[in-house]
Amino acid sequence: MAKTRWIAGALAVTATMLVAPAGADVVPGDKITEANVDKVKDLISPGLEWCIKHGFPMTITETKHVEWPRAYKEATEKYASQVKLSADGRVMENYVAGQPFPSPDVKDPQFVIKVMFNYDYGYVNGLDDTDLRNFDADTGAVADHGPLTVERHFLLDHFRRLFWTGRLYVDPKPEKPNPNGYRAQQGLYPILEPYDLKGVGALGNRYSSPDKQDDS
């Protein structure tokens, strides 16, 4: 399992874009299509550009500030000042909970690494313990100049994710007794439909140490 955030189920995308103060001649309400994608080419990823050119429009919206949940914000304010990186940038030291580096300095040689740790330890809905039961999911792709094409429909019985560190809501906080050094564990099991995959499931362990690969 790659060291990215785990995703279960289908991702339905409503594309929006943050309007930069300069560099793009767009205003909220504008619709970006293959006909005018060059207007925002410097502000979007090559992947998103490809989607737009293949019939996936994007509507410009007003920027807005999204507040952190109270518990995550308070943990950041309480613990962030004590967090630092090892000399090689691979290990985060003294981390407890919240965002580790809320105000990274662009002149810091470890700036990019800190940004990535912020991403990896960003707030996740149900951060301590996610428990989903009996839900639907679809797989598919962006069609060439058409709507989302559903390839297969899935009915999934149970998805469970448990964070061992950075816990904000459920005791024990902020960390469960953790002799194995887990960051998180999760399971998706079993698949109920389609029938050729019925009974299949997956389990995964993520470790806090960068020297330990995920187990799955």
N, C-alpha and C positions, 0 to 999 in steps of 0.2 A: 504494500500500500504506500503510495507516494506520500512524502511529508508535506502535504497540503491539507487544508481543512477538509474533513470528511463530509461528503454530501450523500444523502439518501433520497431517492425519489427523483421526480422530474423538476426541472428548473424552468419556470415560466417567466420570461423576461419582459418587463415593460421598460424599454430603454429610455433613459433620461441622461442629460448631460449638464455639467456645471459650466455656466457661461463665464469665460475668462474676461477680465476687465479690458483686455486688448488682445488682438490677434485673430479674432473671428468676427465676421460681419453678420452676426445672428442676434436675434432677440427672442425672449420667451414666446412660445407659440409657433415659431418656425418649424417646419417639417423638413427633415433632412432625408433625401432619397438619393438614388443613383445619379439623378440629374444635377444635384448641387452638392454632392458629398465633398467636393474639393474645398468648399468653404470652411470645413472643419477638419480637414485632413491632418493638420498639424496638432490637433487636440485630441485625437482618438487613436486607439491602437490599430495596427494593421488588421487584426482579427475582426474588430468592429467595422472597419472600413469594408472588409470583404463581405460581411453580412449585409451591410447597406447596399452594396453594389449588386447583391443577389436577391434584392427584393424585401429587405427587412428595414422598414423606415424607422426613424428616430425623431421624437419630438423634443424640442428645447423647452426646458422648464426653468422657473426661477430657482436660484440657489436658496437653500435654507439651512439653518443651523440645527443639527440633530443632537439633542442632549443625551448624555450617558444616563443610564439608570442610576438612581441615587446611591445604591450600595457600591456600584463599580466606581462612581465618582469619589465617594468618601474613601474607599480603599486606595485609590490612586493618590489622593491628597495625603493620606496617612503614611504610605509606604514608599512612594516613588523616589523620595530623596535619598533613600538608603541603597537603591539598586545600582549596580555597576556591572560592567562587562570585564571578563578576564582579558589579559593582554592580547591574546589572539582573537578575541571577539566571539569565541564559540560558546562560552558558558556565561549565563546570567547569574550573578551572585547577589545574595540577600533579597531575592524576590519573595514576596508574600502573596499579594493579590493586587488587582487593579491593573491599570496600564503601567508598564515598567518605566517608560521614558516619554512622559507627556509633552515635553518641550525640547526635543532634540535640536542641537545646534548644527546648522548646515556646515559650519567650519570644523566640526569635530571629525577627526579621521574615521571614527566609528559610526558616523551619522547613518549611513545606509543600513548597517547591521542593526542599529537601534530601531530604525523604521520597520524592519522586518520582524524584530521581536515584538514591536507594538502590534503588528498585524497578527502574528501568531497568538499573542495573548490578549487580543481584542475581545470585547464583550460578545458573548454568544448567548442567544436566547436559551433560557434554561441552563445557565452556565454550570450549576452544580450537578444536576441530574435531569436528563431529558428522557421522557418515557412516552412513546407514541404507540397506539394500538390500532390495528385493523384499518389501515389507510391505503389509498390508491396512489399509483404513480404511473407515469407514462415515459417511455423513451421515444426519441424522435430527432428530427433535424430540421434546420431552417431550409425550406424548399426553395428551389430556384424560382424566384418571382411568384411565390405563393405562401400560404399560411404554414404554420408549424405542421409538419407531417408526423403523425403518431405512428411509430413503428410497432411497439408492443405495449399492451396495458398490463400492469402488475397490481396484484392485491397482496399487501405485505402485512403480516400478523403483528410484528413487534419490532420496534427500534428502541434501543436503550443506550444512552451515553452517560458515563459517570466520570466526572473530573475529580481527581485526587488532590490537586493543588489549586490554589487561587479560589477557593470556595467562598461564596458570599452569603448564602442563604440558609443552607441546611447544615446542622451540626453533624460531625465536628467541623468547625471552621478555624482557620482558613485552609487546613490540610487534614486529610484522613491519615491515620497511621499507615505508613507507606514504605515498608521494607523493600519492595521491589522497584521503587523509584519510578512509579507510573506518573505520567502527566494525565492520561485519560485512558479509559477502556470503553469499547462500544461493541454492540452486536446488532445485527439485522437478521431476524429469523422468525419463523420460516417463511418462505414465499408460498402463498396459497394459490395464486394464479400467475402466469399460465401453467397449465397442468404438466407440461414437459419439464418445468422447473420446480414443481411442487416439492416442498421439503428442504430445498436448498437454503442455506444461511451463511452468514459470515461473522467472524469475531475478530477484533483487532485490539492490540495494545500499543499505546504510544508512550514513550519514555521521556523523562525530562532531560536525560543526558544526551548530548548530540552524538555520543559514541555508540549508542544503541539504536539499531534500526527498528522500525515498527515490526511487531509480530502480528501475523494475521493468518 
